[in-house]
Amino acid sequence: MPDFPKTAFILGAGLGTRLRPLTEHCPKPLLPLGGKPMVERALAKLYAAGTRRFLINTHHCPEAWTQAFPTGRWQDAEIRFVHEPVLLETGGGLANITQFLTTEDTQLVVWNGDILSDVQLAEAYAHHTANGAEATLVVREKGPNTNVRITDDGFVTDLRDRLGKSDLAYQYTGICFVTRAFAAGVPPASVSLVEHFLTRVQATPGSVQGYLDPSAHWHDLGTVAEYQQVKAEIEKPVRGQLPRSMLPSCLATPSRLARHRSKVARVDASTGWRSPTAVLPCCASMTMPDRRTLVTDASVTRSLPRVSTSRRSSLKTRTLACW
């Protein structure tokens, strides 16, 4: 996607008060989901779309960010942390990072660091540029705070019902596209970005528009219960596999797990059994159906004995020890 913004601003400076005590010593975007910080899901979506530089503002527990990304990179994309000694809110945070934009950054994508979304970024960005808006808010039809008013033509007329408009109300997803000029016009003050949206809506009607996200999944993890529910769903075990968060550290990354899986030798087709998709190393074990399975690890090859038909009814499973 060559035209997609190369730079994204990730809002990571919030206090995470709604998720306390989980966020007492951890920024909300760094809470784990599936064995990795939840913000990595946003990074992956943006990276796949074409983003290669992430500006992340920090405030609460800033050292946790550098510990999570010690190299200052995610894959081959740059990560730059912009610390706020005094919390600047979403508006001031955007104004503060404009000093790090390059001449190529004519468009910018903004993503709240605690948002999980399956939005089709390519379609949303195409909508943003095709209509020449200063800002495009990604919205949904339903949500806990449907207070973004949008006309049938797609123009935003009100947010948080501050202006008393009666157009249809939508849920802001915490994701938007803005022009460099829009970002540069945000006052350098500790205020919500909503205030600048409202300023532009009144000063230049039609300058802020909406994009309706029809994707199946979107989460703004606002409570501990909701976070735990989503976490449990993401980490739900797949048959024949353990959740990544339960894997030993030596298999905690996809590349290491893939290398280990490559060592699993599939058995002859006559046995009717395929080797499992995840076989663990010497530091773990798992239960699997009793068939002849060969595992090679560190040049060691062992074979589980074939169990006779008469014994299978009483011995349905066997623990596959790992070496």
Summary of the structure (lengths in Angstrom):
residues: 323
radius of gyration: 24.4
end to end distance: 44.8
largest distance: 82.2
contacts: 969
relative contact order: 0.12
helix: 29%
strand: 27%
